[in-house]
Amino acid sequence: MQTLRQINEVEAQAISDILDKELDTDFAVDPMVGQTFRRYIMSSAHAEWRLFLFAGIKFRTSPSGDRWYVDCYPEEEKPALRKKIDKANKRLAKLHG
């Protein structure tokens, strides 16, 4: 049985910083939201966190734990949002290694 890779505290902070910068999350505005997000993604090898209810944007870890990424509901996808998601995903991929 394969053990899924857990996100550590340094990675959780870096992920939070990437999402805050690229997707304008409210982690910097409300530190408790960021802290809750980081605690959650560190506690589960397969995480899914909805960043914005109105746009259906989610941070996810793949089921195998081999990548981290952001996506959104297809009906919410607009060119400007797609650019932000792509930029965040490139940075998440680089961080994951």
VENNORNOR-V72985 format. One record per backbone hydrogen bond with DSSP energy under -1.0 kcal/mol. NH is the residue of the N-H (numbers start at 1). CO is the residue of the C=O. E is the energy in kcal/mol with one decimal. If there is no record, write none. Layout:
nh:NH co:CO e:E
nh:NH co:CO e:E
//
This chain:
nh:12 co:8 e:-2.8
nh:13 co:9 e:-2.1
nh:14 co:10 e:-2.1
nh:15 co:11 e:-3.0
nh:16 co:12 e:-2.4
nh:17 co:13 e:-2.4
nh:18 co:14 e:-2.4
nh:19 co:15 e:-2.6
nh:20 co:16 e:-2.4
nh:21 co:17 e:-2.4
nh:22 co:18 e:-3.0
nh:23 co:19 e:-2.0
nh:30 co:26 e:-3.0
nh:33 co:30 e:-1.3
nh:34 co:30 e:-1.4
nh:35 co:31 e:-2.6
nh:36 co:32 e:-2.4
nh:37 co:33 e:-2.5
nh:38 co:34 e:-2.7
nh:39 co:35 e:-2.5
nh:40 co:36 e:-2.4
nh:41 co:37 e:-2.6
nh:42 co:38 e:-1.5
nh:43 co:39 e:-1.0
nh:49 co:59 e:-2.6
nh:51 co:57 e:-2.7
nh:52 co:57 e:-1.1
nh:56 co:52 e:-1.1
nh:58 co:71 e:-2.7
nh:59 co:49 e:-2.8
nh:60 co:69 e:-3.2
nh:61 co:47 e:-2.2
nh:62 co:67 e:-2.5
nh:65 co:62 e:-1.9
nh:69 co:60 e:-2.6
nh:71 co:58 e:-2.0
nh:76 co:73 e:-1.7
nh:82 co:78 e:-2.9
nh:83 co:79 e:-2.0
nh:84 co:80 e:-1.7
nh:85 co:81 e:-2.8
nh:86 co:82 e:-2.9
nh:87 co:83 e:-2.3
nh:88 co:84 e:-2.5
nh:89 co:85 e:-2.9
nh:90 co:86 e:-2.2
nh:91 co:87 e:-1.9
nh:92 co:88 e:-2.6
nh:93 co:89 e:-2.5
nh:94 co:90 e:-2.0
nh:95 co:91 e:-2.2
nh:96 co:92 e:-2.6
nh:97 co:93 e:-2.0
//
